């Protein structure tokens, strides 16, 4: 077994695609409209679906926003330099909601950004010598 994808429901597919592709640098892998069901599925990621876990963005045509609830946590992305990643994300119009710095009670450098629907994305600076998370 292997993990295939994580699905997020999004209110505005074009805004979400712009965030994940233009701000976070993912690639749109495939997109398909389901006329009868009135929804669109778009898959984005950093590599092909055969070898990488990807993100499925589900846009229900008649829904413009969702209550995120309090059970959802975040998506985590590995970065070489969280400080630089935050600057690049801000330059591309992204919303950094927690600047890069050591995590509370630890030494791992993390940051958080928020997508157009309010989903959190954690940036984890990788220590290539040790794994702290």
C-alpha positions as CSV (number, residue, x, y, z in Angstrom):
1,X,0.0,0.0,0.0
2,X,1.0,3.6,-0.4
3,X,-0.7,7.0,0.1
4,X,-2.2,8.4,-3.1
5,X,-3.5,11.8,-2.3
6,X,-5.1,14.2,0.2
7,X,-8.4,15.9,-0.8
8,X,-9.4,19.4,0.1
9,X,-12.7,21.0,-0.8
10,X,-12.2,24.5,-2.3
11,X,-14.6,27.3,-2.8
12,X,-12.8,28.9,-5.8
13,X,-10.9,26.4,-7.9
14,X,-9.0,29.0,-10.0
15,X,-7.7,30.9,-6.9
16,X,-6.7,27.6,-5.3
17,X,-4.9,26.4,-8.4
18,X,-3.1,29.7,-8.6
19,X,-2.0,29.4,-5.0
20,X,-0.8,25.8,-5.2
21,X,0.9,26.2,-8.6
22,X,2.1,29.8,-8.7
23,X,2.8,30.4,-5.0
24,X,3.9,26.9,-3.8
25,X,5.3,25.8,-7.1
26,X,3.2,22.6,-7.6
27,X,2.2,21.4,-11.1
28,X,-1.3,20.9,-12.2
29,X,-1.3,17.2,-13.1
30,X,-4.9,16.7,-14.3
31,X,-8.2,18.4,-14.1
32,X,-11.7,17.1,-15.0
33,X,-15.2,18.5,-14.8
34,X,-18.0,16.1,-13.8
35,X,-21.1,17.9,-15.4
36,X,-23.6,15.5,-14.0
37,X,-22.3,15.7,-10.4
38,X,-21.6,19.5,-10.7
39,X,-18.0,19.3,-9.5
40,X,-14.4,19.5,-10.7
41,X,-11.4,17.5,-9.5
42,X,-7.9,19.0,-10.0
43,X,-4.8,17.1,-8.9
44,X,-1.6,19.1,-8.1
45,X,1.8,18.0,-6.8
46,X,5.5,18.0,-7.0
47,X,5.8,14.9,-9.1
48,X,3.7,12.4,-11.1
49,X,0.9,10.5,-9.3
50,X,2.5,7.1,-10.0
51,X,5.5,7.9,-7.7
52,X,4.4,10.8,-5.5
53,X,1.5,11.6,-3.1
54,X,-0.5,14.5,-4.5
55,X,-3.2,16.9,-3.5
56,X,-6.7,16.6,-4.9
57,X,-8.7,19.9,-5.0
58,X,-12.4,19.3,-5.2
59,X,-14.6,22.1,-6.3
60,X,-18.3,21.6,-5.9
61,X,-19.8,24.1,-8.3
62,X,-22.7,25.2,-6.0
63,X,-20.5,25.7,-2.9
64,X,-18.4,28.8,-2.4
65,X,-16.9,28.2,1.0
66,X,-16.5,25.5,3.7
67,X,-16.4,25.4,7.5
68,X,-12.9,24.0,8.1
69,X,-13.9,22.7,11.5
70,X,-11.4,22.1,14.3
71,X,-10.3,18.6,13.4
72,X,-8.2,19.6,10.4
73,X,-4.6,20.3,11.0
74,X,-2.4,21.1,8.0
75,X,-0.5,19.9,5.0
76,X,3.3,19.8,5.5
77,X,6.0,20.6,2.9
78,X,9.7,20.1,3.2
79,X,11.8,23.1,2.4
80,X,15.6,23.7,2.5
81,X,15.3,27.2,4.0
82,X,12.0,28.2,5.7
83,X,13.0,31.8,6.0
84,X,13.7,32.1,2.2
85,X,10.6,30.1,1.4
86,X,8.5,32.6,3.4
87,X,10.0,35.6,1.5
88,X,9.4,33.9,-1.8
89,X,5.8,33.0,-0.9
90,X,5.1,36.6,0.2
91,X,6.6,37.9,-3.0
92,X,4.2,35.7,-5.0
93,X,1.2,37.0,-3.1
94,X,0.9,34.2,-0.5
95,X,-0.2,34.7,3.1
96,X,2.4,33.8,5.7
97,X,0.5,33.4,9.0
98,X,3.5,32.2,11.1
99,X,6.9,33.5,10.1
100,X,9.8,31.0,10.0
101,X,11.4,30.2,13.3
102,X,12.0,27.4,15.8
103,X,8.9,25.4,16.8
104,X,7.7,25.8,20.3
105,X,9.7,23.5,22.6
106,X,12.0,22.4,19.8
107,X,14.7,23.4,17.4
108,X,13.1,22.5,14.0
109,X,12.5,25.7,12.0
110,X,8.9,25.9,10.7
111,X,6.5,28.4,9.2
112,X,2.8,28.4,8.2
113,X,1.1,29.8,5.2
114,X,-2.6,29.8,4.4
115,X,-4.3,29.0,1.1
116,X,-7.3,31.0,-0.3
117,X,-9.8,28.8,1.6
118,X,-7.9,29.1,5.0
119,X,-6.2,25.7,4.9
120,X,-2.9,25.8,6.7
121,X,0.3,24.6,5.0
122,X,3.3,24.0,7.2
123,X,6.8,24.6,5.9
124,X,9.4,22.4,7.7
125,X,13.0,23.3,7.2
126,X,14.9,20.0,6.8
127,X,17.9,19.3,8.9
128,X,19.7,16.9,6.6
129,X,21.7,15.5,9.5
130,X,18.8,14.7,11.8
131,X,15.0,14.4,11.9
132,X,13.3,16.3,14.7
133,X,9.7,16.0,13.7
